[in-house]
Amino acid sequence: MIADPSPDLLARAAQVRRRAMFLGQLGDGQRRQAVRAMAAGLEQNRAAILAANQADLEAAAAEGLAPALVARLKLDGAKLDGAIAGVRQVAELADPLGRRQLHTELDQGLVLERVTVPLGVLGVIFEARPDAVMQIASLAIRSGNGALLKGGREARGSCAAILTALRQGLAASEVAPEALELLTSREESLGLLKLDGLVDLIIPRGSNELVRFIQDHTRIPVLGHADGICHLFVDRAADLQQALRLALDSKTQYPAACNAIETLLVDGAIAPAFLPLAIDAFAEAGVELRGDAASQTLGVGQGASEADWSTEYSDLILSVKVVADLEAALEHIARYGSRHTDAICTTDVAAADRFLAAVNSAGVYLNCSTRFADGYRYGFGAEVGISTQTLPPRGPVGLEGLVTYRYRLRGEGHIAADYVSGVRQFSHRSLPL
Amino acid sequence: MIADPSPDLLARAAQVRRRAMFLGQLGDGQRRQAVRAMAAGLEQNRAAILAANQADLEAAAAEGLAPALVARLKLDGAKLDGAIAGVRQVAELADPLGRRQLHTELDQGLVLERVTVPLGVLGVIFEARPDAVMQIASLAIRSGNGALLKGGREARGSCAAILTALRQGLAASEVAPEALELLTSREESLGLLKLDGLVDLIIPRGSNELVRFIQDHTRIPVLGHADGICHLFVDRAADLQQALRLALDSKTQYPAACNAIETLLVDGAIAPAFLPLAIDAFAEAGVELRGDAASQTLGVGQGASEADWSTEYSDLILSVKVVADLEAALEHIARYGSRHTDAICTTDVAAADRFLAAVNSAGVYLNCSTRFADGYRYGFGAEVGISTQTLPPRGPVGLEGLVTYRYRLRGEGHIAADYVSGVRQFSHRSLPL
């Protein structure tokens, strides 16, 4: 059971909400300027941020934090400059607000519009990644949303210095600094999960365990993915050299990414030709292969257990399975996949079409690496995160994932009774957007 | 604690999912024909359905079911014909699938598309409304989704007869009858809430209590609204006669609807002129008014308690509050509203713009009745339900609320490493939709 949020947290969240409601009504230029001011605030506080991060790093070293976590926690001058440049880029992104998605005359003088509006307030929970704080805070303000930000314990000093800088920046804009609020304790982090009505979307940026815990303990919608079990299927009609390039890139280009493959499926008809090549190439790349019986017969040294098909290694490990045909590959993906991103390598148009139609994932790819599943690579300019939920927003989510819409109906005294009685009829005429 | 779904329910849900995956790949014409076949199935089974409903009604009478519930349960010939006509209309609605929402060349030969696809499987929980079963089942099939349908206990016989008819109809189409499955017991209804991975969206059609219970007991997304606390604000610059018409229609045209108003807010500057007229008109319409102190001074007979501002009466009762000005009205709506639909009546353009920008509800109206918040009235042809959640789909939800999207990326051997190393650059060129 999670305790109710403290009165102090409720008051601060309500404050963020009030500021966000005001922010949400500002124009494009005002929000753009505010994000630029945030970048300026970071620049002015560069030394303080780096010093705070250094202190966090020293404390982490004293506590013996794992090297992978230390790498994420570390914010040197170059990384900070990159993050500030990222904030400036967010300022230049096209405004996601005020877009008219629907425009219909319901009857003479009765006109319906659907326009994009901010969600309201975001609750963002990071593990020890100070750069993500800058990115998400700038995306929040650009899209007219307030945010409650909770960084990992190890990054506490860094996050506080960054928030101070961002709020100093906002003070030189029309956005109230209190539209951004930092949460610092585990109690506040848990309290955030119960801020229904004050927080509209929770964005967890961290481990699968973190995301799952949050999904299980809040009624607020969660944008995130709990698993990235991605597949590459090498069809019998694949170009062998291309398949090899795709398999290597999809696994090794950045194995810790959620869009890296965990399982390689190989059509039985091509496995005897493909697997020996792949085994050599993966050995050279330092990838450990775990195969089913058929792929072991063809040279994969180590066996895969049932659990391997559902495991996100996030490491240089790859499970390998020889399947009878395309249909068997589709069955495997439907059973073990996490609906993130799955690819086929083939020169057979019918097989490609079947795969693209049948695989029920956010990303379904033909003859390219799964590593393209990313907001920047898709051309969104920045990414809030990747969602593996079925409902939109799905896949890599850009600024548009932080907005919703509202129906506006303008009449001249129109009442429903006139349409029920038949005195008036709806025209439902589409108007230009 | 809710028990895990039974092996039998799991097997049936998995069956629906398999059939739905096949259905989701059928073309527009095939799905359209299937919905027409469902209508034909209902016609062929007209007598059996009416007889089953008669039996349900007799059992309900014996159990002393409340008259309002009996009215919803009742399915006479005219109501059934209307429902069948509704199913035929769903067949004629434009296909929500296969719409390209985004089309970008990421680089030469690497092309990204975003296309609409079905959600997969819907879980629909009705109270005793047999007509809703036909409506939702047809919307599900039209949009390429399978469905698990659970009707209220009182409508058990009616629902079974309807499902038999719908599946008989589907047998004469390319859609497998097993894409629709009826759940009959309370255990199955609870088990449905735990079918994560097999069910993609739960649609509750019933009381606020039902919706809230479901939201609290499932990780599956829920499309629904738990409250409809709608407001009409009569601004100081309102046309008095228009305000009166809107207030009466918004409250009395169908008081049980979620889009009927529960609270009338009146600008203090116009209250002395407006309220006496309104009090007479509402008295004539049989509406009980409950007012704050200021409106009691102006003639409202009965007092409102704090709880009244948060109460959805769903009846001929209306709370009335005199507010200092537009800003005070906005504050009241922000505090007590349920973000469903709120309206202003005014001739002042600045006040109208302020209200339309500041009210954070799914529907924000100017000079028209809140009763227009409805999928049919918006021109969607049919309605899945009305959602008061903040994220899309929001407000009245048509067929497009039953679809999601998928990214398809087609390459020619493209790998991410080439873009990281700088050998290749993204073009991010928009292509025609």
Boltz contact constraints between the chains, C-beta under 6 A:
constraints:
  - contact:
      token1: [A, 25]
      token2: [B, 357]
      max_distance: 6.0
  - contact:
      token1: [A, 104]
      token2: [B, 379]
      max_distance: 6.0
  - contact:
      token1: [A, 119]
      token2: [B, 390]
      max_distance: 6.0
  - contact:
      token1: [A, 200]
      token2: [B, 390]
      max_distance: 6.0
  - contact:
      token1: [A, 221]
      token2: [B, 391]
      max_distance: 6.0
  - contact:
      token1: [A, 242]
      token2: [B, 413]
      max_distance: 6.0
  - contact:
      token1: [A, 245]
      token2: [B, 415]
      max_distance: 6.0
  - contact:
      token1: [A, 249]
      token2: [B, 415]
      max_distance: 6.0
  - contact:
      token1: [A, 249]
      token2: [B, 416]
      max_distance: 6.0
  - contact:
      token1: [A, 249]
      token2: [B, 417]
      max_distance: 6.0
  - contact:
      token1: [A, 253]
      token2: [B, 416]
      max_distance: 6.0
  - contact:
      token1: [A, 253]
      token2: [B, 417]
      max_distance: 6.0
  - contact:
      token1: [A, 356]
      token2: [B, 408]
      max_distance: 6.0
  - contact:
      token1: [A, 357]
      token2: [B, 25]
      max_distance: 6.0
  - contact:
      token1: [A, 363]
      token2: [B, 407]
      max_distance: 6.0
  - contact:
      token1: [A, 364]
      token2: [B, 408]
      max_distance: 6.0
  - contact:
      token1: [A, 365]
      token2: [B, 409]
      max_distance: 6.0
  - contact:
      token1: [A, 366]
      token2: [B, 410]
      max_distance: 6.0
  - contact:
      token1: [A, 367]
      token2: [B, 411]
      max_distance: 6.0
  - contact:
      token1: [A, 367]
      token2: [B, 412]
      max_distance: 6.0
  - contact:
      token1: [A, 367]
      token2: [B, 413]
      max_distance: 6.0
  - contact:
      token1: [A, 368]
      token2: [B, 409]
      max_distance: 6.0
  - contact:
      token1: [A, 368]
      token2: [B, 411]
      max_distance: 6.0
  - contact:
      token1: [A, 368]
      token2: [B, 414]
      max_distance: 6.0
  - contact:
      token1: [A, 369]
      token2: [B, 415]
      max_distance: 6.0
  - contact:
      token1: [A, 369]
      token2: [B, 416]
      max_distance: 6.0
  - contact:
      token1: [A, 371]
      token2: [B, 416]
      max_distance: 6.0
  - contact:
      token1: [A, 372]
      token2: [B, 409]
      max_distance: 6.0
  - contact:
      token1: [A, 379]
      token2: [B, 104]
      max_distance: 6.0
  - contact:
      token1: [A, 379]
      token2: [B, 428]
      max_distance: 6.0
  - contact:
      token1: [A, 390]
      token2: [B, 119]
      max_distance: 6.0
  - contact:
      token1: [A, 390]
      token2: [B, 200]
      max_distance: 6.0
  - contact:
      token1: [A, 390]
      token2: [B, 404]
      max_distance: 6.0
  - contact:
      token1: [A, 391]
      token2: [B, 221]
      max_distance: 6.0
  - contact:
      token1: [A, 391]
      token2: [B, 404]
      max_distance: 6.0
  - contact:
      token1: [A, 392]
      token2: [B, 404]
      max_distance: 6.0
  - contact:
      token1: [A, 394]
      token2: [B, 404]
      max_distance: 6.0
  - contact:
      token1: [A, 395]
      token2: [B, 407]
      max_distance: 6.0
  - contact:
      token1: [A, 404]
      token2: [B, 390]
      max_distance: 6.0
  - contact:
      token1: [A, 404]
      token2: [B, 391]
      max_distance: 6.0
  - contact:
      token1: [A, 404]
      token2: [B, 392]
      max_distance: 6.0
  - contact:
      token1: [A, 404]
      token2: [B, 394]
      max_distance: 6.0
  - contact:
      token1: [A, 407]
      token2: [B, 363]
      max_distance: 6.0
  - contact:
      token1: [A, 407]
      token2: [B, 395]
      max_distance: 6.0
  - contact:
      token1: [A, 408]
      token2: [B, 356]
      max_distance: 6.0
  - contact:
      token1: [A, 408]
      token2: [B, 364]
      max_distance: 6.0
  - contact:
      token1: [A, 409]
      token2: [B, 365]
      max_distance: 6.0
  - contact:
      token1: [A, 409]
      token2: [B, 368]
      max_distance: 6.0
  - contact:
      token1: [A, 409]
      token2: [B, 372]
      max_distance: 6.0
  - contact:
      token1: [A, 410]
      token2: [B, 366]
      max_distance: 6.0
  - contact:
      token1: [A, 411]
      token2: [B, 367]
      max_distance: 6.0
  - contact:
      token1: [A, 411]
      token2: [B, 368]
      max_distance: 6.0
  - contact:
      token1: [A, 412]
      token2: [B, 367]
      max_distance: 6.0
  - contact:
      token1: [A, 413]
      token2: [B, 242]
      max_distance: 6.0
  - contact:
      token1: [A, 413]
      token2: [B, 245]
      max_distance: 6.0
  - contact:
      token1: [A, 413]
      token2: [B, 367]
      max_distance: 6.0
  - contact:
      token1: [A, 414]
      token2: [B, 368]
      max_distance: 6.0
  - contact:
      token1: [A, 415]
      token2: [B, 245]
      max_distance: 6.0
  - contact:
      token1: [A, 415]
      token2: [B, 249]
      max_distance: 6.0
  - contact:
      token1: [A, 415]
      token2: [B, 369]
      max_distance: 6.0
  - contact:
      token1: [A, 416]
      token2: [B, 249]
      max_distance: 6.0
  - contact:
      token1: [A, 416]
      token2: [B, 253]
      max_distance: 6.0
  - contact:
      token1: [A, 416]
      token2: [B, 369]
      max_distance: 6.0
  - contact:
      token1: [A, 416]
      token2: [B, 371]
      max_distance: 6.0
  - contact:
      token1: [A, 417]
      token2: [B, 249]
      max_distance: 6.0
  - contact:
      token1: [A, 417]
      token2: [B, 253]
      max_distance: 6.0
  - contact:
      token1: [A, 428]
      token2: [B, 379]
      max_distance: 6.0
